[in-house]
């Protein structure tokens, strides 16, 4: 595949797609009115969940900028306990359609989500790894990937005809999940290093360039014949790839959950490796 140089040189954009903060006091919409210029949307809901006496108001910010978060901190001041409980950390790359779809295929065919027991599933064009709330209980960490919407990160307000992006987000629910990634307070989110986070939060692997070689590795990992023919190895590889594909896209995470022994035999790659792969 030949890709124009300017198509693959787009820099990733990082930010929070959504932030939920619980306050220990009631608040009004007017109190946060000045934030609306710095996020695409915000909601203020005065409510007290059962058994949560220190939670009186839920503030939700959608695609806030860092300035928005800093302003929110200034409004709340030290007298208010602001408790982040849900954050969507996102990474967007805006690309032409052909390149974007190639990157989606390369990503799914390489990524493994550490410490995630769930498999990737597809729902309305979005690939999810992790149990979502609407499916009957939410995991503390859910990865969502899509390539059919324009980026809104950092208060971007795209036109209806704006170019779409390759979007990856990790949805962190609950204080334990947030704490694992160093987010305990609003200040932690303000100074959060998104680029470092995405550099360490996922693992990427590359399959052998030859399906025959892949079939030979699979046979070695799964107790197959060491002296089978190249044709037999090729068939084994094709069956394995087909079994762990969704809509014709191979899903590395699902495949390695089923064949964990293979992981130590695969070459590691990274985000740059994915971009190089789609240039070929």
Order of alpha helices (4+ residues) and beta strands (2+ residues): alpha-beta-beta-beta-alpha-beta-alpha-beta-beta-beta-beta-beta-alpha-alpha-alpha-beta-alpha-alpha-beta-beta-alpha-beta-alpha
